[in-house]
Amino acid sequence: MNIAIIGGSITEGAGASTYEKSYVYKLEQYLNDKYKDIKIKNLGCGGTASHFGLFRLKRDLGDFKPDVIFVEFAVNDRIYTSVDISKYFEGLIRECAKITQKIMIIDFPTGLADSSTSIHKKIAYYYNIPIIDIQDEVWKKIGSREIKWDDIAIDNLHPNDVGHNLYIEIIKENLELINISDVRVELNEDTISNYIFKNPKINSYDNKNIEYYGHWAEESFKLNNKFDNAAITESIGDGVIFRFKGKYLSMMNLLSRDSGILQCKLDNYTFNIDLYMDSDGYFTNTINLIDLEDAEHTLTMIVSDKRNSTSTGNKIIIGGFCVDEV
């Protein structure tokens, strides 16, 4: 049986002293003991939510054909509005359902108990998907004084070795009550969010529909499940033209202390994107336009001669674009 697990940094193994101490490694051992002949593909990607998971799912699965997909994004989804979470998470579930009808959701906690479990549950119930609410179980234990948050976590988000072990024990308890062969998502044309992503995908920086003008170069970054290579420039006046068809657009960037500003024009709409951040290189998606006209679009961007007053340069790094192409 092939199993894929898509999620954020906790699924990537963050907080555990070694990968072998992470919940996902222990989950693999448990499933191997229970079902035998298990192959697991870990699609954990730190600092990303179901928004990016929706667009990268097919790319990151590649030729791997999962029989079961576990979805984990409750911690990182909390940064979006409830309306956007509903659209992105439901969109991800529907993309998973195009691959397999066996989907399960795992929701991890935060130190403020503000993970997006309620919205995830709404979608899980609607599509008849089992959901393992670890946040609820953890805070019951904290409320009964069995544990303290600081006992199981290195910060507000990431579990330590004890936390990873607690999470897998709760997961195993729940999985003992679930017959995987009975799991079957119910998918139809109706959606909770009244929004359907038709063909979400990533166009990497070297896609044929992206034209670069000026001094752009290719650079390797090797960011796990984000992008390996990207287009980079530090020259004012360098330009990019991206032509696409569809109703959604976002851009994959690295933000840093020496990043500049892009002057942008999408069809007839103009705006600027400041890529400065007090960081060595923080991955994020910018632009994020979800309700474009379902038609041909042209995005033009030029490196501005202006920059954030705190920035030390004009660097622009583009890993590609997320689009919903018809």
PELINBEL-V989671 format. One record per pair of residues at least 6 apart in sequence whose C-alpha atoms are under 6 Angstrom apart, sorted by sequence separation. I is the first residue (numbers start at 1). J is the second residue. D is the distance in Angstrom with one decimal. If there is no record, write none. Layout:
# PELINBEL-V989671
i = <I I>
j = <J J>
d = <D D>
This chain:
# PELINBEL-V989671
i = <13 16 32 109 142 153 154 222 264 152 153 221 264 152 220 221 264 13 220 263 152 219 262 152 219 262 218 261 218 261 217 261 217 260 216 259 216 259 257 255 256 257 255 256 257 255 257 50 256 49 214 256 104 106 205 213 256 104 105 106 107 108 109 213 255 49 104 107 108 212 254 255 49 212 254 211 254 211 253 210 253 267 12 210 266 11 12 67 70 74 209 252 266 68 69 70 71 72 209 251 265 68 70 72 251 265 2 4 8 9 250 264 1 2 3 4 5 6 7 8 9 51 78 250 264 2 5 6 8 50 54 78 250 263 50 249 262 263 8 75 249 262 74 248 262 263 74 248 262 261 247 248 111 247 110 247 261 110 247 260 246 246 245 245 244 245 244 258 243 257 258 259 260 243 258 259 260 129 242 259 128 242 258 259 127 241 127 241 240 240 4 239 3 239 254 2 3 5 238 253 2 3 4 5 6 7 237 238 253 3 5 7 237 252 253 236 252 236 252 236 252 251 250 250 249 249 248 248 246 246 234 245 246 102 234 102 233 101 233 101 232 232 231 231 230 230 87 91 86 205 205 204 203 203 202 202 201 201 200 200 199 199 21 23 22 15 15 16 15 16 23 55 55 55 45>
j = <19 22 38 115 148 159 160 228 270 159 160 228 271 160 228 229 272 22 229 272 162 229 272 163 230 273 230 273 231 274 231 275 232 275 232 275 233 276 276 275 276 277 276 277 278 277 279 73 279 73 238 280 129 131 230 238 281 130 131 132 133 134 135 239 281 76 131 134 135 239 281 282 77 240 282 240 283 241 283 241 284 298 44 242 298 44 45 100 103 107 242 285 299 102 103 104 105 106 243 285 299 103 105 107 286 300 38 40 44 45 286 300 38 39 40 41 42 43 44 45 46 88 115 287 301 40 43 44 46 88 92 116 288 301 89 288 301 302 48 115 289 302 115 289 303 304 116 290 304 304 291 292 156 292 156 293 307 157 294 307 294 295 295 296 296 297 297 311 297 311 312 313 314 298 313 314 315 185 298 315 185 299 315 316 185 299 186 300 300 301 66 301 66 302 317 66 67 69 302 317 67 68 69 70 71 72 302 303 318 69 71 73 303 318 319 303 319 304 320 305 321 321 321 322 322 323 323 324 324 325 314 325 326 183 315 184 315 184 316 185 316 317 317 318 318 319 193 197 193 319 320 320 320 321 321 322 322 323 323 324 324 325 161 164 164 158 159 160 160 161 168 200 201 202 225>
d = <5.8 5.4 5.4 5.8 5.5 3.9 5.6 4.1 5.6 5.6 4.7 5.3 5.2 5.5 5.9 5.6 5.6 5.3 4.3 4.7 5.2 5.6 5.6 4.2 5.6 5.1 5.7 5.5 4.8 4.4 5.6 5.9 5.4 5.7 5.4 5.3 4.8 4.7 5.7 5.1 5.4 5.4 5.6 4.8 5.1 5.4 5.8 5.8 4.9 5.6 4.7 5.3 5.9 5.9 5.8 5.7 4.8 5.2 4.6 4.9 5.1 5.2 4.0 5.0 5.3 5.0 5.9 5.7 5.3 5.9 5.5 5.0 5.2 4.6 5.2 5.6 4.6 5.1 5.8 5.8 5.7 5.5 4.2 4.5 5.8 4.8 5.9 5.9 5.9 5.2 5.8 4.7 4.4 4.9 4.9 4.8 4.8 5.0 5.6 5.3 5.7 5.8 5.6 5.9 5.1 5.2 5.9 5.6 5.0 5.5 5.6 5.7 5.0 4.8 4.7 4.7 5.2 4.5 4.7 4.7 3.6 5.0 5.6 5.0 4.4 6.0 5.7 5.3 4.6 5.9 4.5 5.3 4.3 5.4 5.4 5.7 6.0 5.2 5.6 4.8 5.3 5.5 5.1 5.6 4.8 5.9 4.7 4.6 5.6 5.5 5.6 6.0 4.6 4.3 5.7 5.5 5.5 4.9 4.7 5.2 4.8 5.6 5.3 4.3 5.9 5.8 5.4 5.0 5.8 5.4 4.5 5.6 3.7 4.6 4.2 5.0 5.2 5.8 5.8 4.3 5.5 5.1 5.9 5.9 5.5 5.7 5.0 4.6 5.7 5.1 5.8 5.5 5.0 4.3 5.7 4.6 5.9 5.7 5.7 5.6 5.2 4.9 4.8 4.6 5.2 4.4 5.7 5.5 4.9 5.8 6.0 5.2 5.0 5.9 5.8 5.0 5.1 5.8 5.3 5.6 5.8 4.4 5.6 5.1 5.7 4.9 5.3 5.2 5.4 4.6 5.1 5.6 5.6 5.3 4.2 5.3 5.7 5.0 5.5 5.0 5.6 4.6 5.8 5.2 5.6 4.4 5.5 6.0 5.8 5.1 4.1 4.1 5.5 5.2 5.7 4.6 5.9 5.7 5.8 4.3 5.1 5.5 6.0 4.9 5.5 5.4 5.3 5.2 4.8 4.9 5.2 5.1 4.7 5.9 5.7>
